[in-house]
Structure formats: C-alpha cells, structure tokens
Amino acid sequence: MRFFIELSYNGKAYHGWQNQPNAISVQEVLEKGLSTILKSNIAIVGAGRTDAGVHAAQMFAHFDFDSAINSKNLVYKLNSYLPKDIAIHNIFEVNPEAHARFDALSRTYHYKVSISKNVFNYDFAYQVKLPLDVEKMNEACKILFEYKDFQCFSKSNTDVKTYHCDIKEAFWRQDSEGLIFVITANRFLRNMVRAVVGTMVNIGLGKLKPEDLHQIIASKDRGKAGFSVPAHGLYLVEIIYPNTIKN
C-alpha cells in the first residue's frame, strides 16, 4: 500500500531535503521517524529536492507499507517523535502507482525580501538595503512567460535531461514585512528560483533593464544571469496533484 505524507519544515538546520552522506537532511530524519514508529525499514520519496536552508510550508512525500495505517494516530506519533522544525499535517492512502515527484502538476515557491531592517525575520527573508523598483521587476516577470528553456538560471553540472519549464505565474507583491516573489511552474531546475530572484533584484536596483532578460535567457549561460539570493528566503508553499492519485 502506498501513502502520501503532507508536511512542512524550517530548513535552517538541514542540508536540504535529500539524504546526504555527511550531512543531516529532512528526508533522513523523517525516514528514521517512520521506521522507528512502524517498526519497519521505510524509504520515502519526496516531491522535490529543496536545497540546504530552504523552507517548505507544504511538502509531499510517499512511502510504501504492507498493512493499513491509522493515519490520525501516525500523524500524532510522528509529530511527537520529530524535532520541532518538522511538522506532519496529513497522511493518506493513494493509488499504488501514485508518485510524489512525477505526478505533481505544479509547484509554487515564494521568495521573501525584507526592505527594512527587521530583527525578527533576518533568518527567513533576504534583506535588500537599497530601494527596489517593483514595477520594473514585474515588467521583467512577464518576459519569463515567453520562454521555456531556462538553462541560464540552472546550476551547472546538473543531471537533468531538459532545461524546459512551463512557468504558469510569476509576479512580485508587497506585504507588511516586505516583498514576496511568487512563481509557479510544472517543474524547476536546481537553484532556478534563487537565480531568477537575483536577476530580478538587479533589475530592481537598476543594474539591468527588464528587456535585458531576453538576452540573458537566450544565452543559456548561467554567468549572464544574476547572483543567487540566499536560501533562507525561499519557501516551497504549494504542490498540486491530480485527483486521480487517490483511490
């Protein structure tokens, strides 16, 4: 039987989602918790691989187990077992073929930028001290929809077969604490959102023009795009699946 787990985590203490040989990961801690409680060797597959320091307000993973599970009881036991920076919200049975990574229709990330010094959010937002032209940054967002190949925003030496992503939404909005960049796509490349945000910040600072984005994307050269903003401002906030994953 296959089960999906819905969870959230503060990524500050972890070297990303995926298991690492010499560093602690969210996947490792969750697998240990499940294996201990279910008294079986449980392996989990996540919906994606968040980098070191990146947070998730909503993450999904799947695991297989050979008997029925009391979901409410397991959620309670896992939350009691796991550290305070990982929270389990739901566990539910899905079709045996359902896959947390490959069945996801879209993923949405938020990147938080603080535009004033704030002693309470320096661990969870990237502070930009100079004024940003949000109108020009949103102008640049519209250009992203004209392209599919985003190799220029991808980390080098990655093992992907294609750099194509279908971006469904991308925009900047302001809230009481600063700016939030919202981006939704069917998939993302390694380091892509942080590279996009760094390029947008350069546009907001006047170091680049919105129309420069055409040349940057066409170049397929990571060196032409902007810097990667720090991981601590990035949040995976929503993953959408088709209804067909459930029995």
FENBEL-V396097 format. One record per helix or strand of 3 or more residues. SS is the DSSP state (@ for helix, = for strand). FROM is the first residue (numbers start at 1). TO is the last residue. Records with the same first field share a line. If there is no record, write none. Layout:
BEGIN
SS = FROM-TO / FROM-TO
END
This chain:
BEGIN
= = 2-9 / 44-46 / 55-64 / 86-94 / 104-114 / 167-175 / 178-185 / 234-241
@ = 11-13 / 26-38 / 71-81 / 134-144 / 151-153 / 192-204 / 212-219 / 222-224 / 231-233 / 243-245
END
